[in-house]
Amino acid sequence: MGKEPVRVLVTGAAGQIGYALVPMIARGVMLGPDQPVILHMLDIPPAAEALNGVKMELVDAAFPLLKGVVATTDVVEGCTGVNIAIMVGGFPRKEGMERKDVMSKNVSIYKSQASALEQHAAANCKVLVVANPANTNALILKEFAPSIPEKNITCLTRLDHNRALGQISERLNVQVSDVKNAIIWGNHSSTQYPDVNHATVKTPSGEKPVRELVADDAWLHGEFIATVQQRGAAIIKARKLSSALSAASSACDHIRDWVLGTPEGTWVSMGVYSDGSYNVPAGLIYSFPVTCRNGEWTIVQGLSIDELSRKKLDLTAEELTEEKALAYSCLS
């Protein structure tokens, strides 16, 4: 007997990231080469025609794993029966807009989508928020979908994690698949802390610490962190468009590892609901190092945090606490 299809929702599906993401899902990149999928694509009414064009292309690509496509501008239809929800749609910040204006728009979007998911998604639906401000959008979604377990609501920091692995791989001229256990702490913003204190590289003579191989603390504390933090802006400058291919690919990585598990001895970064680990305030969606098994993530415990790292963990937590207060002020 073949596997039952998994229903995967992508919001903002007619946008740039959506257009890169849906073929990856349909090809089995996200859930594996033997897992059939039914795609639910949701977007706003002005994008209805473009959304239909994406649906036409999915039909034309004749993906063997794709067992159905729902393309809709109706949030209830989009959310009905979904097992995995990837929330790419959001209100982007435009020139001249205050942060509170952007937050207010996103609060109303995530409030309505949270209600639809809560009422219509499959039991135990896993949610990944990609749209910025991702951590706080995820927190709003959690607030307005109280019956979805808090462990099932996450946000994307795997893109930052992969960017960190990529920078180390380029610097050391090694395969990126040989670099592991970098950590992104905190917010998916320029206050995030890319931490390589526990990262290693596979070499012919065994695993070696990244810090020892790079042997340049000034680069690791300076340019490396700044490059990872500012990479999104650098891509916008180069492409005149925000990163879509890499965001879509890392969303697949996030869900694949969450559902199918992380390799033994390897952790990844996910924005998850803080339980107070590493003295991060509980009640924030914060990026931690996690391992995944049987569809559940667990925060990696007991890692040493030096003084420099402590300051950076606290700084990004402060920003998230401010964002949370700003989001809640939009509700009143």
ZICOR-V770989 format. One record per residue. N is the residue number from 1. RES is the residue in one small letter. PHI is phi in radians with two decimals (* if undefined). D_LAST is the distance of its C-alpha to the last C-alpha in Angstrom with 2 decimals. Layout:
n | res | phi | d_last
N | RES | PHI | D_LAST
N | RES | PHI | D_LAST
//
This chain:
n | res | phi | d_last
1 | m | * | 51.82
2 | g | -1.29 | 49.30
3 | k | -1.24 | 45.71
4 | e | -1.20 | 43.11
5 | p | -1.13 | 40.89
6 | v | -1.70 | 37.45
7 | r | -1.59 | 34.68
8 | v | -2.06 | 32.73
9 | l | -1.61 | 29.66
10 | v | -2.14 | 29.14
11 | t | -1.57 | 26.16
12 | g | 1.10 | 26.74
13 | a | -1.21 | 30.34
14 | a | -1.53 | 31.86
15 | g | -1.42 | 30.73
16 | q | -1.04 | 32.83
17 | i | -1.16 | 31.88
18 | g | -0.98 | 31.98
19 | y | -1.14 | 35.43
20 | a | -1.37 | 36.69
21 | l | -1.40 | 35.15
22 | v | -1.09 | 36.24
23 | p | -1.17 | 39.97
24 | m | -1.12 | 39.66
25 | i | -1.12 | 38.13
26 | a | -1.15 | 40.79
27 | r | -1.56 | 43.52
28 | g | 1.64 | 42.66
29 | v | -1.17 | 41.41
30 | m | -1.44 | 38.25
31 | l | -2.04 | 39.63
32 | g | 1.87 | 43.36
33 | p | -1.28 | 46.42
34 | d | -2.09 | 46.98
35 | q | -1.87 | 43.47
36 | p | -1.13 | 43.03
37 | v | -2.34 | 39.60
38 | i | -2.06 | 37.91
39 | l | -1.55 | 35.47
40 | h | -1.88 | 32.32
41 | m | -1.95 | 31.22
42 | l | -2.09 | 27.95
43 | d | -2.63 | 26.93
44 | i | -1.43 | 25.33
45 | p | -0.89 | 27.57
46 | p | -1.07 | 28.88
47 | a | -1.71 | 30.29
48 | a | -1.01 | 32.00
49 | e | -1.19 | 35.46
50 | a | -1.08 | 35.26
51 | l | -1.06 | 34.01
52 | n | -1.10 | 37.06
53 | g | -1.10 | 39.21
54 | v | -1.12 | 38.01
55 | k | -1.05 | 38.85
56 | m | -1.02 | 42.30
57 | e | -1.16 | 42.90
58 | l | -1.09 | 41.99
59 | v | -1.10 | 44.57
60 | d | -1.12 | 47.05
61 | a | -1.34 | 46.76
62 | a | 0.88 | 48.04
63 | f | -1.20 | 46.30
64 | p | -1.05 | 48.12
65 | l | -1.42 | 45.09
66 | l | -1.47 | 42.81
67 | k | -1.74 | 43.08
68 | g | 2.98 | 40.62
69 | v | -2.37 | 37.94
70 | v | -1.90 | 34.96
71 | a | -2.03 | 33.64
72 | t | -2.63 | 30.77
73 | t | -1.91 | 27.74
74 | d | -1.72 | 26.55
75 | v | -1.11 | 24.01
76 | v | -1.18 | 25.41
77 | e | -1.05 | 28.96
78 | g | -1.09 | 28.12
79 | c | -1.58 | 26.64
80 | t | -1.15 | 29.21
81 | g | 1.34 | 31.42
82 | v | -1.33 | 30.55
83 | n | -1.63 | 31.67
84 | i | -2.37 | 30.28
85 | a | -2.17 | 27.29
86 | i | -1.95 | 27.28
87 | m | -1.64 | 24.09
88 | v | -1.67 | 25.45
89 | g | -1.28 | 23.41
90 | g | -2.95 | 20.51
91 | f | -1.78 | 19.67
92 | p | -1.33 | 22.03
93 | r | -1.22 | 21.50
94 | k | -1.92 | 23.69
95 | e | -0.94 | 25.56
96 | g | 1.49 | 23.82
97 | m | -1.51 | 20.25
98 | e | -1.37 | 17.94
99 | r | -1.01 | 16.58
100 | k | -1.14 | 12.95
101 | d | -1.12 | 14.06
102 | v | -1.12 | 15.74
103 | m | -1.06 | 12.99
104 | s | -1.06 | 10.62
105 | k | -1.09 | 13.70
106 | n | -1.23 | 14.51
107 | v | -1.04 | 11.26
108 | s | -1.21 | 11.81
109 | i | -1.11 | 15.52
110 | y | -1.30 | 15.37
111 | k | -1.12 | 13.08
112 | s | -1.26 | 15.76
113 | q | -1.23 | 18.64
114 | a | -1.08 | 17.67
115 | s | -1.08 | 17.84
116 | a | -1.14 | 21.15
117 | l | -1.12 | 22.62
118 | e | -1.05 | 21.82
119 | q | -1.43 | 23.48
120 | h | -2.15 | 26.30
121 | a | -1.25 | 27.30
122 | a | -1.15 | 30.34
123 | a | -1.06 | 30.14
124 | n | 1.12 | 29.83
125 | c | -1.08 | 28.53
126 | k | -1.68 | 28.28
127 | v | -2.08 | 25.48
128 | l | -2.17 | 25.87
129 | v | -1.68 | 23.18
130 | v | -1.88 | 24.97
131 | a | -1.13 | 22.59
132 | n | -1.46 | 21.18
133 | p | -1.27 | 19.22
134 | a | -1.05 | 20.88
135 | n | -1.07 | 20.01
136 | t | -1.33 | 16.23
137 | n | -1.02 | 16.43
138 | a | -1.13 | 18.46
139 | l | -1.14 | 16.04
140 | i | -1.09 | 13.25
141 | l | -1.03 | 16.18
142 | k | -1.07 | 17.19
143 | e | -1.04 | 13.93
144 | f | -1.75 | 14.15
145 | a | -2.31 | 17.93
146 | p | -1.07 | 18.62
147 | s | -1.47 | 22.20
148 | i | -1.39 | 23.16
149 | p | -0.98 | 24.68
150 | e | -1.04 | 22.94
151 | k | -1.20 | 26.37
152 | n | -1.65 | 26.23
153 | i | -2.02 | 23.29
154 | t | -2.33 | 24.57
155 | c | -2.28 | 24.33
156 | l | -1.49 | 27.28
157 | t | -2.17 | 28.96
158 | r | -1.13 | 32.40
159 | l | -1.08 | 32.84
160 | d | -1.14 | 32.68
161 | h | -1.03 | 34.94
162 | n | -1.16 | 37.42
163 | r | -1.07 | 37.35
164 | a | -1.11 | 38.33
165 | l | -1.05 | 41.15
166 | g | -1.10 | 42.29
167 | q | -1.14 | 42.56
168 | i | -1.15 | 44.61
169 | s | -1.05 | 46.79
170 | e | -1.15 | 47.52
171 | r | -1.09 | 48.24
172 | l | -1.66 | 50.63
173 | n | 0.97 | 52.01
174 | v | -2.13 | 51.48
175 | q | -1.18 | 50.15
176 | v | -1.09 | 46.37
177 | s | -1.21 | 47.08
178 | d | -1.61 | 48.89
179 | v | -1.80 | 45.85
180 | k | -2.60 | 43.38
181 | n | 1.15 | 40.85
182 | a | -1.20 | 38.96
183 | i | -2.38 | 35.39
184 | i | -1.86 | 32.12
185 | w | -1.76 | 29.81
186 | g | 1.67 | 26.09
187 | n | -1.60 | 23.98
188 | h | -1.43 | 25.24
189 | s | -2.70 | 25.23
190 | s | -1.32 | 27.82
191 | t | -1.64 | 27.12
192 | q | -0.92 | 28.40
193 | y | -2.05 | 31.62
194 | p | -1.37 | 34.56
195 | d | -2.04 | 36.87
196 | v | -1.95 | 40.53
197 | n | -1.09 | 41.78
198 | h | -2.02 | 42.36
199 | a | -1.38 | 43.19
200 | t | -2.33 | 46.73
201 | v | -2.20 | 49.11
202 | k | -1.37 | 51.83
203 | t | -2.13 | 55.16
204 | p | -0.98 | 58.77
205 | s | -1.85 | 59.08
206 | g | 1.76 | 55.94
207 | e | -1.36 | 52.28
208 | k | -2.17 | 51.75
209 | p | -1.12 | 48.68
210 | v | -1.02 | 47.07
211 | r | -1.04 | 47.10
212 | e | -1.19 | 50.87
213 | l | -1.27 | 51.64
214 | v | -1.22 | 49.62
215 | a | 0.89 | 51.16
216 | d | -2.68 | 49.09
217 | d | -1.12 | 46.26
218 | a | -1.07 | 45.52
219 | w | -1.17 | 44.78
220 | l | -1.13 | 42.72
221 | h | -1.48 | 40.61
222 | g | -1.96 | 40.38
223 | e | -1.04 | 41.03
224 | f | -1.03 | 40.30
225 | i | -1.09 | 36.77
226 | a | -1.10 | 36.03
227 | t | -1.11 | 37.49
228 | v | -1.15 | 35.38
229 | q | -1.09 | 32.16
230 | q | -1.80 | 32.97
231 | r | -1.08 | 34.72
232 | g | -1.03 | 32.10
233 | a | -1.13 | 32.37
234 | a | -1.12 | 36.17
235 | i | -1.23 | 36.28
236 | i | -1.04 | 34.24
237 | k | -1.11 | 36.75
238 | a | -1.37 | 39.68
239 | r | -1.73 | 38.69
240 | k | 1.14 | 36.36
241 | l | -2.50 | 34.19
242 | s | -1.37 | 32.02
243 | s | -1.12 | 33.62
244 | a | -2.05 | 33.83
245 | l | -1.01 | 37.03
246 | s | -1.24 | 36.27
247 | a | -1.15 | 32.64
248 | a | -1.11 | 33.97
249 | s | -1.10 | 36.79
250 | s | -1.28 | 34.68
251 | a | -1.11 | 32.27
252 | c | -1.09 | 35.51
253 | d | -1.03 | 36.58
254 | h | -1.02 | 33.32
255 | i | -1.22 | 33.56
256 | r | -1.04 | 37.36
257 | d | -1.18 | 37.41
258 | w | -1.11 | 34.63
259 | v | -1.41 | 36.50
260 | l | -1.72 | 40.09
261 | g | 1.76 | 39.90
262 | t | -1.56 | 40.54
263 | p | -1.08 | 44.19
264 | e | -0.93 | 45.69
265 | g | 1.42 | 45.19
266 | t | -2.14 | 42.47
267 | w | -2.07 | 38.76
268 | v | -2.31 | 36.10
269 | s | -1.80 | 32.62
270 | m | -2.41 | 29.54
271 | g | -1.41 | 25.82
272 | v | -2.34 | 25.16
273 | y | -1.30 | 22.98
274 | s | -1.20 | 24.21
275 | d | -1.89 | 26.03
276 | g | 1.68 | 26.81
277 | s | -0.98 | 30.00
278 | y | 0.96 | 31.41
279 | n | 0.97 | 29.10
280 | v | -1.49 | 26.10
281 | p | -0.93 | 22.95
282 | a | -1.15 | 22.27
283 | g | 1.58 | 19.07
284 | l | -1.91 | 19.30
285 | i | -1.59 | 20.89
286 | y | -2.36 | 23.88
287 | s | -1.42 | 27.26
288 | f | -2.24 | 30.16
289 | p | -1.31 | 33.79
290 | v | -2.35 | 34.21
291 | t | -1.97 | 37.10
292 | c | -2.20 | 36.83
293 | r | -2.68 | 39.07
294 | n | 0.92 | 39.12
295 | g | 1.35 | 35.76
296 | e | -2.17 | 33.98
297 | w | -1.69 | 33.02
298 | t | -2.40 | 33.80
299 | i | -1.20 | 32.95
300 | v | -1.20 | 36.28
301 | q | -1.81 | 36.86
302 | g | 1.41 | 39.17
303 | l | -1.36 | 39.20
304 | s | -1.31 | 40.18
305 | i | -2.11 | 37.69
306 | d | -1.38 | 39.44
307 | e | -1.09 | 38.18
308 | l | -1.07 | 37.29
309 | s | -1.10 | 35.37
310 | r | -1.00 | 33.49
311 | k | -1.08 | 32.18
312 | k | -1.25 | 31.10
313 | l | -1.07 | 29.39
314 | d | -1.23 | 27.42
315 | l | -1.08 | 26.56
316 | t | -1.25 | 25.02
317 | a | -1.16 | 23.11
318 | e | -1.07 | 21.68
319 | e | -1.09 | 20.52
320 | l | -1.15 | 18.87
321 | t | -1.14 | 17.12
322 | e | -1.13 | 15.80
323 | e | -1.06 | 14.78
324 | k | -1.06 | 12.96
325 | a | -1.10 | 10.97
326 | l | -1.12 | 10.38
327 | a | -1.09 | 9.41
328 | y | -1.20 | 6.87
329 | s | -1.21 | 5.43
330 | c | -1.27 | 5.63
331 | l | -1.47 | 3.78
332 | s | -1.40 | 0.00
//
